[in-house]
Amino acid sequence: MAVWGAPTAHEDDAERAVRSALDLVEAIRRLGQEIDAELTLRAGVLTGEAAVTLGATNQGMVAGDLVNTASRLQSVAVPGTVLVGETTFHAANGAIAFEVAGEQVLKGKVSPVPAYRALRVIARRGGAGRSEQLEVPFVGRAPELRMLKDFHSATAAERRPRLVSIMGQGGIGKSRLVWEFQKYMDGLTEVVYWHQGRSPAYGEGISFWALAEMIRSRAEILESDESGTAGSKVAAMLNEWISDDAERHWLEPRLLQLLGLGSPDVERPDRESLFAAWRVLFERIAERGVVVLVFEDLQWADGGLLDFIDHVMEWSRDRPIYVITMARPELLDRRPDWGAGRRSFTSLLLEPLGEGVMRELLTGLVPGLPEPMIDRVLGRAEGIPLYAVETVRMLLADGKIELDQGTYRPVGDLSDLSVPPSLHALIAARLDSLEPADRSLLQAASVIGKTFNISALTAMTNIEPTDLATRLGSLARRELLSREIDPRSPEQGQYGFVQGLIREVAYGTLGRRERRTLHIAAARYFEGLDDEGIAGALAEHYLAA
């Protein structure tokens, strides 16, 4: 048994689990060929909540229905295949090809379990804004799209590098904005050389992963290519773009080093030499047209990749290289001066969409849905487009809304809207990226409610008010919390979770014992207040404890 998401969650845990299962199945098949024996392996992958015992080992680490069901699903898989559950399918189907495997009757389950068979890896991850059964309208970002287009025109006309940093919290629409820009670029008559790469949240050898993805794409290197084939493709790419033999021979080992294909017998070049080589390749390509470099998830990037982007902006001259970075606010914790002081730098901060724009998105996404239902979804999404889309997708998957003659209508009980698994993974990964002390602080705050004041949190955590204010300010800069007016104490104010979903996920990650302790601490704080209006809150905390 292998577990993803514990003790630390990442938003692509489901995809990584399926990739690993496919790799294991293939590895066993190859082993059988090598030893001339018929060896096969089968796997089952499920996504959901389980009881986790930190510090435990082997099968004692996780327990619950999810583990048992995954084992049952594995047992009905055909040898040499990977079966996944519905939640895993929805989380990974942008990067993995699946086929429907029907409803499986599993031992110990009252109802059949829908299953899908994983076939192969088809992409590094799914496209932004594209969801099965749904056509998500592009709304509210026309000014930002216009700016990206204008900056491209300026880069082409002035023939000098430009850096645009798109900043915003997860789900705000960064990837969708760039996708719309890419569609615009595809329609241009002039040649544009597009490169795109993502910085993964964790893993080995990932310092320059996004840059390596760009080079692999330019050289048409496939994931399945052996190292010899990949090296030959790098050589062919250099023959296409580099006319000077000496420069080509200088570039090749430095590109192979980037791709993890360098020879162990060759001395590793120093960093400045590597940076110069990688930059020169893009400069040579830019001699034939505008080069676009799109770096996704830059908040996860190693400092070396940030330095390389700075290097390109500093050293490239008279070359139309258009660099677009996408990041969450956490990037500024590590690089507060990111892009500052550069003449050709622009920062685009994407704010949550207004209610009218969000309503336009929903009416275009699920036309005909009654206004009360739209209001429910809007209240949950709080201006974050992805939150609205994933909530609708969950309702469709659960059969709570259905398409009827071109319009959508609610079906059954909609009184309780749970957090969609995809959003739970996104938010949980964001919380787990925090320092443990800051994560614990958010969890304590989640017990109080959507909003809270410093005095309540001080009483519950025993953290000094000045230190607490500093840490809350840091969480606000990360757009997890916001500063608000406190009617009872306007001079001090209070804090609140930016979205209620963040509070729900933070609260849900507390163990029963922690939750009980914090509710009792909150109740004792409220008991000490001379305020008759807090009787209801006091009772709620004792009941929850």
C-alpha positions as CSV (number, residue, x, y, z in Angstrom):
1,M,0.0,0.0,0.0
2,A,1.2,3.5,-0.8
3,V,-0.3,6.7,0.5
4,W,-0.3,10.2,-1.0
5,G,-1.4,13.3,0.9
6,A,-0.2,12.3,4.3
7,P,1.4,13.7,6.3
8,T,1.6,16.6,3.8
9,A,-1.1,17.1,1.1
10,H,-0.4,18.3,-2.5
11,E,-3.0,19.3,-4.9
12,D,-1.9,16.7,-7.5
13,D,-1.7,13.8,-5.1
14,A,-4.4,11.8,-7.1
15,E,-2.6,12.3,-10.4
16,R,0.7,11.2,-8.9
17,A,-0.8,8.1,-7.4
18,V,-2.2,7.0,-10.7
19,R,1.0,7.8,-12.5
20,S,2.9,5.7,-10.0
21,A,0.4,2.8,-10.3
22,L,0.8,2.8,-14.1
23,D,4.6,2.9,-13.7
24,L,4.5,-0.1,-11.3
25,V,2.4,-2.2,-13.6
26,E,4.7,-1.5,-16.5
27,A,7.8,-2.2,-14.3
28,I,6.5,-5.6,-13.3
29,R,5.7,-6.4,-16.9
30,R,9.2,-5.5,-18.0
31,L,10.7,-7.5,-15.2
32,G,8.7,-10.6,-16.4
33,Q,10.1,-10.1,-19.9
34,E,13.7,-9.9,-18.5
35,I,13.5,-13.1,-16.5
36,D,11.2,-14.9,-19.0
37,A,8.3,-15.3,-16.6
38,E,4.7,-14.1,-16.8
39,L,4.5,-11.5,-14.1
40,T,1.6,-9.0,-13.8
41,L,0.5,-6.5,-11.2
42,R,-2.8,-4.8,-10.6
43,A,-3.6,-1.7,-8.6
44,G,-6.6,0.2,-7.2
45,V,-6.5,3.9,-6.4
46,L,-9.1,5.8,-4.4
47,T,-9.2,9.4,-3.2
48,G,-10.9,10.7,-0.1
49,E,-10.5,11.2,3.7
50,A,-8.9,8.6,5.9
51,A,-7.8,8.4,9.5
52,V,-4.0,9.1,9.6
53,T,-1.8,8.2,12.5
54,L,1.4,10.3,12.2
55,G,4.5,8.5,13.3
56,A,3.0,5.1,12.5
57,T,4.6,2.8,9.9
58,N,3.4,0.5,7.2
59,Q,-0.3,-0.3,7.2
60,G,-0.8,1.4,10.6
61,M,-0.4,4.8,9.0
62,V,-3.9,5.1,7.5
63,A,-7.2,3.3,8.2
64,G,-10.8,3.5,7.4
65,D,-13.3,2.7,4.7
66,L,-11.2,4.4,2.0
67,V,-8.3,1.9,2.6
68,N,-10.6,-1.1,2.7
69,T,-12.5,0.0,-0.5
70,A,-9.2,0.6,-2.3
71,S,-8.1,-2.9,-1.5
72,R,-11.4,-4.3,-2.7
73,L,-11.1,-2.3,-5.9
74,Q,-7.6,-3.6,-6.5
75,S,-8.8,-7.2,-6.1
76,V,-11.3,-6.9,-8.9
77,A,-8.9,-5.2,-11.4
78,V,-7.8,-7.3,-14.3
79,P,-4.1,-8.3,-13.8
80,G,-1.9,-5.7,-15.5
81,T,-4.4,-2.9,-15.1
82,V,-5.2,0.0,-12.8
83,L,-8.7,0.7,-11.5
84,V,-9.6,4.1,-9.9
85,G,-12.7,5.5,-8.2
86,E,-14.8,8.3,-9.4
87,T,-13.1,11.0,-7.3
88,T,-9.7,10.0,-8.5
89,F,-10.9,10.0,-12.1
90,H,-12.2,13.5,-11.8
91,A,-8.9,14.7,-10.2
92,A,-6.6,13.1,-12.7
93,N,-8.5,12.9,-16.0
94,G,-6.7,16.0,-17.4
95,A,-3.4,14.2,-17.4
96,I,-4.4,10.5,-17.6
97,A,-6.4,8.7,-20.2
98,F,-9.2,6.6,-18.7
99,E,-12.0,4.3,-19.9
100,V,-15.2,3.5,-18.1
101,A,-14.9,0.2,-16.2
102,G,-18.5,0.1,-15.1
103,E,-19.9,-0.3,-11.6
104,Q,-18.0,-2.8,-9.5
105,V,-19.7,-5.0,-6.9
106,L,-17.2,-5.0,-4.0
107,K,-17.3,-7.1,-0.9
108,G,-18.5,-5.1,2.1
109,K,-20.1,-2.3,0.0
110,V,-23.9,-1.9,-0.1
111,S,-23.9,-0.2,-3.5
112,P,-21.8,-0.8,-6.6
113,V,-18.8,1.4,-6.9
114,P,-18.2,3.3,-10.2
115,A,-14.8,2.5,-11.6
116,Y,-12.5,3.7,-14.4
117,R,-9.5,2.0,-15.9
118,A,-6.4,4.1,-16.2
119,L,-4.8,3.6,-19.6
120,R,-1.8,5.9,-20.0
121,V,-0.3,9.4,-19.3
122,I,-1.4,11.9,-21.9
123,A,-0.3,15.2,-20.5
124,R,1.5,16.9,-17.7
125,R,-1.9,18.0,-16.4
126,G,-5.3,19.1,-17.5
127,G,-6.0,22.4,-19.3
128,A,-7.3,25.3,-17.2
129,G,-11.0,26.0,-17.3
130,R,-11.9,22.8,-19.1
131,S,-14.2,20.4,-17.2
132,E,-16.0,17.4,-18.6
133,Q,-19.7,18.2,-19.4
134,L,-19.0,21.9,-18.9
135,E,-18.1,24.8,-21.1
136,V,-16.8,27.4,-18.8
137,P,-17.2,31.0,-20.1
138,F,-14.3,33.4,-19.9
139,V,-15.6,36.4,-18.0
140,G,-14.3,39.4,-16.0
141,R,-10.7,39.3,-17.2
142,A,-10.9,41.2,-20.5
143,P,-8.7,44.1,-19.3
144,E,-5.9,41.7,-18.2
145,L,-6.1,39.8,-21.5
146,R,-5.9,43.1,-23.4
147,M,-2.7,43.9,-21.4
148,L,-1.1,40.6,-22.2
149,K,-1.8,41.2,-25.9
150,D,-0.5,44.8,-25.8
151,F,2.7,43.6,-24.0
152,H,3.3,41.0,-26.7
153,S,2.9,43.7,-29.4
154,A,5.4,45.9,-27.5
155,T,7.9,43.0,-27.2
156,A,7.7,42.3,-30.9
157,A,8.0,46.0,-31.9
158,E,10.8,47.0,-29.4
159,R,12.7,43.7,-29.7
160,R,13.6,43.5,-26.1
161,P,12.6,41.2,-23.2
162,R,9.6,41.8,-21.1
163,L,8.5,40.2,-17.8
164,V,4.8,40.0,-16.7
165,S,4.1,38.5,-13.3
166,I,0.5,37.3,-12.9
167,M,-0.3,36.9,-9.2
168,G,-3.3,35.6,-7.4
169,Q,-4.6,32.8,-5.1
170,G,-5.3,29.3,-6.4
171,G,-8.4,29.1,-8.5
172,I,-8.5,32.9,-9.2
173,G,-8.1,32.4,-13.0
174,K,-4.3,32.7,-13.7
175,S,-4.1,29.6,-15.9
176,R,-7.4,30.4,-17.7
177,L,-6.1,33.9,-18.5
178,V,-2.9,32.6,-20.0
179,W,-4.9,29.9,-21.9
180,E,-7.0,32.6,-23.5
181,F,-3.9,34.5,-24.4
182,Q,-2.4,31.3,-26.0
183,K,-5.5,30.9,-28.1
184,Y,-5.1,34.5,-29.3
185,M,-1.5,33.8,-30.1
186,D,-2.4,30.7,-32.1
187,G,-4.6,32.8,-34.3
188,L,-1.8,35.3,-35.3
189,T,-0.3,35.2,-38.8
190,E,3.2,35.9,-37.5
191,V,5.3,33.1,-36.0
192,V,5.4,32.9,-32.2
193,Y,7.6,30.3,-30.4
194,W,5.6,29.3,-27.3
195,H,7.2,27.5,-24.4
196,Q,5.5,26.5,-21.1
197,G,6.6,24.7,-18.0
198,R,5.4,24.1,-14.4
199,S,7.3,24.1,-11.2
200,P,6.1,21.0,-9.2
201,A,5.4,21.4,-5.5
202,Y,7.8,18.6,-4.5
203,G,10.1,15.9,-5.8
204,E,13.7,15.1,-6.6
205,G,15.7,17.0,-9.2
206,I,13.1,19.7,-9.7
207,S,15.1,22.9,-9.4
208,F,14.8,23.8,-13.1
209,W,11.9,21.4,-13.9
210,A,9.8,24.1,-15.6
211,L,12.7,25.1,-17.8
212,A,13.4,21.5,-18.7
213,E,9.8,21.0,-19.7
214,M,10.2,23.8,-22.2
215,I,13.3,22.3,-23.7
216,R,11.7,18.8,-23.9
217,S,8.8,20.3,-25.7
218,R,11.0,22.2,-28.1
219,A,13.0,19.1,-28.8
220,E,9.8,16.9,-29.0
221,I,11.1,14.6,-26.3
222,L,8.4,12.2,-25.0
223,E,8.1,10.8,-21.5
224,S,8.6,7.3,-22.9
225,D,11.9,8.2,-24.7
226,E,15.0,6.4,-23.6
227,S,18.0,8.6,-22.7
228,G,19.7,7.8,-26.0
229,T,16.7,8.8,-28.0
230,A,16.2,12.0,-25.9
231,G,19.9,12.9,-26.5
232,S,19.6,12.5,-30.2
233,K,16.5,14.7,-30.2
234,V,18.5,17.4,-28.4
235,A,21.2,17.2,-31.0
236,A,18.6,17.5,-33.8
237,M,17.0,20.5,-32.2
238,L,20.4,22.2,-32.0
239,N,21.1,21.5,-35.6
240,E,17.8,23.2,-36.5
241,W,18.4,26.4,-34.4
242,I,22.2,26.8,-34.1
243,S,24.2,27.3,-37.2
244,D,27.6,27.8,-35.6
245,D,29.4,24.4,-34.9
246,A,31.4,25.7,-31.9
247,E,28.3,27.2,-30.3
248,R,26.3,24.1,-30.9
249,H,29.0,21.9,-29.3
250,W,29.2,24.3,-26.3
251,L,25.4,24.3,-25.8
252,E,24.7,20.5,-26.1
253,P,26.3,19.3,-22.8
254,R,24.7,22.2,-20.9
255,L,21.2,21.3,-22.2
256,L,21.8,17.6,-21.5
257,Q,22.7,18.6,-18.0
258,L,19.4,20.5,-17.6
259,L,17.5,17.4,-18.8
260,G,19.3,15.0,-16.5
261,L,21.1,13.4,-19.4
262,G,24.6,14.7,-18.7
263,S,27.4,12.2,-18.7
264,P,28.8,11.5,-15.2
265,D,32.3,11.5,-16.6
266,V,32.0,15.1,-17.8
267,E,32.7,17.9,-15.3
268,R,29.5,19.8,-14.4
269,P,29.7,23.4,-15.8
270,D,29.3,26.2,-13.3
271,R,25.9,27.9,-12.9
272,E,26.7,31.0,-14.8
273,S,27.8,28.9,-17.8
274,L,24.6,26.9,-17.6
275,F,22.5,30.0,-17.4
276,A,24.3,31.6,-20.3
277,A,23.8,28.5,-22.5
278,W,20.1,28.2,-21.7
279,R,19.6,31.9,-22.4
280,V,21.5,31.7,-25.7
281,L,19.3,28.9,-27.0
282,F,16.2,31.1,-26.5
283,E,18.0,34.1,-28.0
284,R,18.8,32.1,-31.2
285,I,15.1,31.1,-31.5
286,A,14.1,34.7,-30.9
287,E,16.1,35.7,-34.0
288,R,13.2,34.2,-36.0
289,G,10.3,35.5,-34.0
290,V,8.9,36.3,-30.6
291,V,9.8,33.7,-27.9
292,V,7.2,33.3,-25.1
293,L,8.3,31.6,-21.9
294,V,5.4,30.8,-19.5
295,F,6.4,29.7,-16.0
296,E,3.5,28.2,-14.0
297,D,3.3,27.8,-10.2
298,L,6.4,29.9,-9.6
299,Q,5.6,29.9,-5.9
300,W,7.0,26.4,-5.8
301,A,10.1,27.3,-7.9
302,D,13.6,26.8,-6.6
303,G,15.6,30.0,-6.1
304,G,17.8,29.0,-8.9
305,L,14.9,29.2,-11.4
306,L,14.0,32.7,-10.2
307,D,17.7,33.6,-10.6
308,F,17.6,32.3,-14.2
309,I,14.6,34.5,-15.1
310,D,16.4,37.5,-13.6
311,H,19.5,36.5,-15.7
312,V,17.4,36.4,-18.9
313,M,16.0,39.9,-18.2
314,E,19.4,41.2,-17.2
315,W,21.5,39.9,-20.1
316,S,19.3,39.5,-23.1
317,R,19.5,42.4,-25.5
318,D,17.7,43.2,-28.7
319,R,15.7,39.9,-28.5
320,P,11.9,39.7,-28.4
321,I,11.6,37.3,-25.3
322,Y,8.3,37.6,-23.5
323,V,8.3,36.0,-20.1
324,I,5.1,35.4,-18.2
325,T,5.1,34.0,-14.7
326,M,2.1,32.7,-12.7
327,A,2.3,32.5,-9.0
328,R,0.4,32.6,-5.7
329,P,1.2,35.4,-3.2
330,E,3.5,33.0,-1.3
331,L,6.2,33.8,-3.9
332,L,6.6,37.3,-2.3
333,D,7.4,35.7,1.1
334,R,10.6,34.4,-0.5
335,R,11.2,37.2,-3.1
336,P,9.6,40.4,-1.8
337,D,11.3,42.4,-4.5
338,W,10.4,40.0,-7.3
339,G,10.7,42.0,-10.6
340,A,11.1,45.3,-8.7
341,G,13.1,48.0,-10.4
342,R,13.0,46.6,-13.9
343,R,11.8,48.9,-16.7
344,S,10.2,46.1,-18.6
345,F,8.4,44.5,-15.6
346,T,4.6,44.5,-15.0
347,S,2.7,42.9,-12.2
348,L,-0.9,41.8,-12.7
349,L,-2.8,41.0,-9.5
350,L,-6.0,39.1,-10.1
351,E,-8.6,39.9,-7.5
352,P,-11.8,37.8,-6.8
353,L,-14.5,38.5,-9.4
354,G,-17.5,40.6,-8.4
355,E,-20.9,39.1,-7.8
356,G,-22.3,40.3,-11.1
357,V,-19.5,38.7,-13.1
358,M,-19.7,35.5,-11.1
359,R,-23.4,35.4,-11.8
360,E,-22.6,35.8,-15.5
361,L,-20.2,32.9,-15.3
362,L,-22.7,30.6,-13.6
363,T,-25.6,31.4,-15.9
364,G,-23.3,30.7,-18.9
365,L,-22.0,27.5,-17.2
366,V,-25.3,26.0,-16.2
367,P,-28.1,27.9,-18.0
368,G,-31.5,27.8,-16.4
369,L,-30.4,27.0,-12.9
370,P,-32.9,28.6,-10.5
371,E,-31.7,31.9,-8.8
372,P,-31.7,30.5,-5.2
373,M,-29.4,27.7,-6.3
374,I,-27.1,30.2,-8.1
375,D,-27.0,32.3,-4.9
376,R,-26.0,29.2,-2.9
377,V,-23.1,28.5,-5.3
378,L,-22.1,32.2,-5.4
379,G,-22.0,32.3,-1.6
380,R,-19.7,29.3,-1.5
381,A,-17.4,30.5,-4.3
382,E,-16.9,34.0,-2.9
383,G,-15.5,35.4,-6.2
384,I,-13.2,32.5,-7.0
385,P,-14.1,31.1,-10.4
386,L,-12.6,27.6,-9.8
387,Y,-14.6,27.2,-6.6
388,A,-17.9,27.8,-8.5
389,V,-16.9,25.5,-11.4
390,E,-15.9,22.7,-9.1
391,T,-19.0,23.0,-6.9
392,V,-21.2,22.7,-10.0
393,R,-19.2,19.8,-11.3
394,M,-19.6,18.0,-7.9
395,L,-23.4,18.7,-8.0
396,L,-23.5,17.2,-11.5
397,A,-21.4,14.1,-10.5
398,D,-23.6,13.5,-7.4
399,G,-26.8,13.8,-9.4
400,K,-28.0,16.9,-7.5
401,I,-28.5,18.9,-10.7
402,E,-29.3,17.6,-14.1
403,L,-29.6,18.8,-17.7
404,D,-33.2,18.9,-18.9
405,Q,-33.9,20.1,-22.5
406,G,-31.1,22.6,-22.5
407,T,-31.4,23.9,-19.0
408,Y,-30.3,22.7,-15.6
409,R,-32.5,22.0,-12.7
410,P,-31.9,20.9,-9.1
411,V,-32.8,17.3,-8.1
412,G,-33.2,16.1,-4.5
413,D,-31.8,17.6,-1.3
414,L,-29.5,20.6,-1.8
415,S,-29.5,21.8,1.8
416,D,-25.9,20.8,2.5
417,L,-23.1,21.7,0.1
418,S,-19.9,19.8,1.0
419,V,-16.5,20.9,-0.1
420,P,-15.7,19.3,-3.6
421,P,-12.8,16.8,-3.3
422,S,-10.8,18.8,-5.9
423,L,-11.1,22.0,-3.9
424,H,-10.4,20.1,-0.7
425,A,-7.1,18.9,-2.2
426,L,-6.2,22.4,-3.5
427,I,-6.9,24.1,-0.2
428,A,-5.4,21.4,2.0
429,A,-2.2,21.5,-0.1
430,R,-2.0,25.2,0.4
431,L,-2.4,24.9,4.2
432,D,0.2,22.1,4.4
433,S,2.7,24.3,2.6
434,L,2.6,26.7,5.6
435,E,5.0,26.4,8.5
436,P,3.6,24.0,11.1
437,A,3.1,26.9,13.6
438,D,1.1,29.0,11.1
439,R,-1.0,26.0,10.1
440,S,-1.8,25.3,13.7
441,L,-2.7,29.0,14.1
442,L,-5.2,28.8,11.2
443,Q,-6.7,25.6,12.6
444,A,-7.2,27.3,16.0
445,A,-8.8,30.3,14.3
446,S,-11.1,28.0,12.3
447,V,-12.7,26.8,15.6
448,I,-13.8,30.3,16.5
449,G,-15.6,30.9,13.2
450,K,-15.4,32.8,9.9
451,T,-14.2,35.9,11.7
452,F,-12.2,36.2,15.0
453,N,-10.4,38.8,17.0
454,I,-6.8,38.7,18.3
455,S,-7.8,38.6,22.0
456,A,-9.8,35.3,21.4
457,L,-6.9,33.7,19.5
458,T,-4.4,34.9,22.2
459,A,-6.5,33.3,24.9
460,M,-6.7,30.0,23.0
461,T,-3.1,29.8,21.9
462,N,-1.1,31.6,24.6
463,I,0.8,33.5,21.9
464,E,1.9,37.0,22.7
465,P,-0.4,39.6,20.9
466,T,2.5,41.3,19.1
467,D,3.8,38.0,17.8
468,L,0.3,36.9,16.9
469,A,-0.4,40.1,15.0
470,T,2.8,39.6,13.0
471,R,1.9,36.0,12.1
472,L,-1.7,37.0,11.2
473,G,-0.3,39.7,9.0
474,S,1.8,37.2,7.1
475,L,-1.2,34.9,6.6
476,A,-3.2,37.9,5.3
477,R,-0.4,38.6,2.7
478,R,-0.8,35.1,1.6
479,E,-4.5,35.8,1.0
480,L,-5.7,33.2,3.5
481,L,-7.0,35.8,6.0
482,S,-8.2,39.4,5.6
483,R,-8.3,42.3,8.0
484,E,-11.9,43.4,8.8
485,I,-13.7,45.9,11.0
486,D,-14.8,44.6,14.4
487,P,-18.1,46.3,15.5
488,R,-17.2,45.7,19.1
489,S,-13.7,47.0,18.9
490,P,-13.2,49.2,15.8
491,E,-9.8,50.4,16.9
492,Q,-8.3,46.9,17.0
493,G,-10.3,45.3,14.2
494,Q,-10.6,41.6,13.6
495,Y,-9.5,39.0,11.1
496,G,-11.5,36.7,8.9
497,F,-10.9,33.8,6.5
498,V,-10.8,35.1,2.9
499,Q,-13.2,32.3,1.9
500,G,-15.4,30.1,4.1
501,L,-14.1,27.0,2.3
502,I,-10.6,27.7,3.6
503,R,-12.0,27.8,7.1
504,E,-13.9,24.5,6.5
505,V,-10.9,22.7,5.3
506,A,-8.7,24.0,8.1
507,Y,-11.3,22.9,10.6
508,G,-11.7,19.5,9.0
509,T,-8.0,18.8,9.3
510,L,-8.2,18.9,13.1
511,G,-8.2,15.6,15.0
512,R,-11.1,15.0,17.4
513,R,-8.9,15.5,20.5
514,E,-7.4,18.8,19.1
515,R,-10.9,20.0,18.1
516,R,-12.3,19.3,21.5
517,T,-9.4,21.1,23.3
518,L,-9.8,24.2,21.1
519,H,-13.6,24.3,21.5
520,I,-13.2,24.2,25.3
521,A,-10.6,26.9,25.2
522,A,-12.9,29.1,23.0
523,A,-15.8,28.5,25.4
524,R,-13.7,29.6,28.4
525,Y,-12.7,32.7,26.6
526,F,-16.3,33.6,25.9
527,E,-17.3,32.8,29.5
528,G,-14.9,35.6,30.6
529,L,-16.6,38.2,28.5
530,D,-19.2,40.6,30.0
531,D,-21.6,40.3,27.0
532,E,-25.0,38.7,27.0
533,G,-24.9,38.3,23.3
534,I,-22.4,35.5,23.3
535,A,-24.6,32.9,25.0
536,G,-25.3,31.2,21.7
537,A,-21.6,31.0,20.7
538,L,-20.8,29.7,24.2
539,A,-23.3,26.9,23.9
540,E,-22.1,26.0,20.4
541,H,-18.5,25.6,21.5
542,Y,-19.5,23.3,24.5
543,L,-21.8,21.3,22.2
544,A,-19.0,20.9,19.7
545,A,-16.6,19.8,22.4
